[in-house]
């Protein structure tokens, strides 16, 4: 019996991955708590840039904090769509 092939190791999700999958980039400020989803195609970084590192290049538009965390969207359609579901 032949050994099972291991799946290739992949790195973190990139901005290009989010764009291809039609997902948003979730951003959260650890200083003031503001969160927002943005279109990853509008981020002025290469498509190969890892999503977890994007926050280190951002500044919060509310408080000016630099402790911004980034991840793929947490909810389908983004945080605003999730909030709208609860407002009904």
C-alpha positions in Angstrom: 0.0 0.0 0.0 1.4 3.4 -1.0 1.7 6.0 1.7 -0.9 8.8 1.7 0.3 12.0 0.3 0.1 14.9 2.8 -1.6 18.0 1.5 0.9 20.8 0.7 1.5 23.2 3.5 0.0 26.6 2.8 0.7 29.9 4.3 -1.8 32.4 5.8 -4.7 33.7 3.7 -3.6 36.6 1.5 -5.4 39.7 0.2 -5.6 38.0 -3.2 -7.3 35.0 -1.7 -10.0 37.2 -0.2 -10.5 39.0 -3.5 -10.7 35.8 -5.5 -13.3 34.3 -3.0 -15.3 37.5 -2.9 -14.7 37.9 0.9 -14.1 41.1 2.9 -11.2 42.0 5.2 -12.3 42.4 8.8 -10.4 45.1 10.8 -10.7 45.7 14.5 -9.0 48.4 16.6 -7.7 47.0 19.9 -7.5 50.5 21.3 -11.1 51.7 20.8 -13.0 48.6 19.7 -14.1 49.9 16.3 -14.6 47.2 13.7 -15.3 47.4 10.0 -15.1 45.3 6.9 -13.3 46.6 3.8 -12.9 45.3 0.3 -9.4 43.8 0.1 -9.0 45.0 -3.4 -8.9 48.6 -2.1 -6.0 47.9 0.2 -2.8 49.5 -1.3 -0.7 46.3 -0.7 0.3 43.5 -3.0 -2.3 40.7 -3.4 0.3 38.3 -1.9 0.4 40.2 1.4 -0.8 38.0 4.3 -4.0 39.0 5.9 -2.8 38.8 9.5 0.0 41.3 8.8 -2.2 43.9 7.1 -3.2 45.4 10.4 0.4 46.4 11.2 0.2 48.8 8.2 -3.1 50.4 9.3 -4.2 53.2 11.5 -7.7 53.4 13.1 -9.7 56.2 11.5 -11.6 56.7 14.8 -8.9 57.0 17.4 -5.6 57.0 15.5 -4.5 53.8 17.2 -2.1 51.4 15.5 -3.2 48.2 17.2 -5.3 47.1 14.3 -6.1 43.4 13.9 -7.1 41.9 10.6 -8.7 38.6 9.5 -11.0 37.3 6.8 -14.6 38.4 7.3 -16.1 36.8 10.3 -19.7 36.7 9.0 -21.1 36.2 5.5 -21.5 39.6 4.0 -19.4 41.3 6.8 -20.1 42.7 10.2 -22.7 45.2 9.0 -24.8 42.5 7.4 -24.6 40.5 10.6 -25.8 43.5 12.7 -28.6 44.1 10.3 -29.8 40.5 10.8 -30.2 41.3 14.6 -32.0 44.6 14.1 -34.9 42.9 12.4 
